[in-house]
């Protein structure tokens, strides 16, 4: 009798230790199951959000702003940012791509075309589209039973609460180190569960972003012009002359360079800063095409927006550009040069012809697109 009882207890223990068997797709489908109103995620056509974004490094708050987001899927998005209730910038995505418009006390000071970023409804929807690249691990994370969905191709990881099937974290490798984005405080909005708190943490750089949502709405009806860019905002256009400028060189403060010195060559003007990781990532591409076309009438000038000139000069001693002209504007993104060239963000690239007229700008020149434009001009 004792042996029988012991045998039954042993079976129960083994059964209780048995892990739930599922698949990555099953986990995702559970998360994206129809809402309580029996409507699927594919019925969401638009959403709006109001939230506070606090950014800190090493425990010191470096930015605290309010943001309003309007999204109309699949490709329209508008993000308006405020600091102390004063608008600072608008990021607009539409059929023509993406633009960031920078304001100071509601006065326009900059406009950049930036790489297109498709608006997102829910990160799990994107995961479903590439689910075959992930494998599932049934484990613990922060003392919580979870499903890990690890990528077979890169370092991306999605972590779901095993009981609720809700996404609680997304891990990815960035240029600043491993990033952990957590999702908390899920609430029901029109029958859908949405997180009202998010936190992005990059331990290597002690960088933290905290999102606290005050309002989230789904299937919003927006005005017809909600996602339109005012064409009158940009005065830097193809065919127009670049603004006049005179700046000191990084190697010698007493030596200056002006727009008049550009004449005679097709020239790429690269606005950058030592603190701008995307800028530094562009250098190898720029160097590649400089070396390819320098003997065909192509030149590059770099204009740094660093305000810490000693840091810039230290960086320049280690990173030697193959082109000879490296300039700086010590007033940074709030100076006259930034306003003249509508620098809303970095990097900004402007390609001009021999007469100093603009050929192409911004996203048209990012990555290997620069090579295509130069080929069309200089290989003929």
Buried (B, 14 or more C-beta within 10 A) or exposed (E): EEEEEEEEEEEEEEEEEEEEEBEBBBBBBBBBEEBEEEBEBEBBBBBBBBBBBBBBEEEEEEEEBBBBBBBBBEBBBBBBBBEEEEBBBBBBBBEEBBBBBBBBEEEBBBBBBBEEEEBEBBEBBEBBEEBEBBEBEBEEBEEEBBBBBBBEEEEBBBBBBBEEBBBBBBBBEBEEEBBBBBBEEBEEBBEBBBBBBBBBBBEEBEBBBBBEBEEBEBEEEBEEEBBEBEEEEBEBEEEEEBBEBEBBBBEEEEEEBEBEEBEEBBBBBBBBBBBBBBBBEBBEBBBEBBEBBBEEEBBBBBBBBBBBBEBBBEBBEEEEBEBEBBBBBBEBBEBEBBBBBBBBBBBBBBBBBEEBEBBBBBBBBBEEBBBEBBEEBBEE
